[in-house]
Amino acid sequence: MVPAPAAPPRPRLAVTLGDPRGIGPEVVAKALAQPLDAEIQVVGSQEQGARSRLSEAEAGTLSGQAIEEAARLALDGKVDAIVTGPVHKQALHAAGYRYPGVTEFLAHLAGDVPVAMMLVADKLRVVLVTTHLPLRDVASTLTTERIVQAGRITGDALRRWWGVAAPRLAVCALNPHAGEGGLFGDEDDRVLRPAAATLGAAGPLPADTVFVKALRGEFDAVLAPYHDVGMTAVKVAGFGRGVNVTLGLPFIRTAPDHGTAFDIAGMGKADAGSMRAALELAVRLASR
């Protein structure tokens, strides 16, 4: 008899618990209570859950060290993907991890590689061209080169991780009505339109229509010029199911799209839907 082909190996995931004072440990435990076709290694300190005894800097140290360990496991080939629990940026800063967010932290750990932040909610994929900036700084930070770089990272990830042979990208406009021919600002014509042309992407398309088109299946991903326009679209499209994916890393990283929720930590009330979605997406991407 011809032996049956061997089953593919199960994806290996490292899962960090996030800030020990927040809901991370709770949502990880809840999400992992359901069966998952993967080998799971939870990364975190025995101090997780000791909310009242930790200072901000101590909590930041624990969550930062867990991220470093998970990244090491991935870079050493010991896991196929990492899933990170919610952290508190001020605590990380107090502990000496002075990055705008975990996305930038992981980019540094991977060798200062260029990365992009993607938010996924059901059929909608949104990539943030700028992330944690004051709104007043967005227009001066947004450049044609920056949009093109984010688009190329996105296209590469869609091909490698999602198996999309010819990614269809759209660029979301910065100004109302895509600037209305310069009436409401010239950035869309001067900065965004050349980037879209270079990428072969649609746009810039107004924010009030581009995400609807993407949800209808016209685009594989939308490049959003600033944080809140992209995040709002994702939260409305799939609140409680959104996943943060870091594109450009040499390994897969996903995370829930919510924060530490200190106000309900330890009460058993946290919704683990986004963490579960992050785990399931990491398994699907790693399985490719």
C-alpha angles and dihedrals in degrees: 000000000000108000117242114255113265116259114252114259116267115253114259116225132189110205122194121206098220125214106358091219093057138065095276097101090046097049092044091053092047094046093049092048087081118071115267125187095233144082108255129205113185113210119202146101129274085242090071108125094022088117101157096048099053129088120214091259093048092050090047091051092053095048092043093050091050091054091049091051094048091049090050091053091052095045090049091052094245093121132027098216142004129221116198126206121225116287135193111242095206091053091051090050091049088054092052099261096126103182127124089240146330091283091064092040091056092045088058093047090051092055103281092292121173110261141176132208116235125189117202126196115168105297096352121094118182126181119201113223090191122023130181103015133125109259090241089064098049100085093050092046097047110093135169090244092052092051092047091050092051090048094051092048088049095049092049092050092048090054097043103036105024099032094234104156097197110020116211110215131188129195116221114221122246099214132048111283089003089291095305092248093315096314092113099030136317100237094096093057096033102041113010102041095057089049092052090049092051091050095043087239130145119254157316083255123180116265091237092064110023096072092048089053091050092050088053089057101256094122135033093212140000123219107219118201097217142019106257099044090056097039093049092053092051095045092050092046095050116000110188092015102066122122130201113219124187110218123201099037120122087240137040118267125181132170139176114269095236137081137240097285093207090180093069100028114132094016097099091236101110118122110232095193096107093045090050090050089050091052094047093048091049089053092049094048093044091050089064 
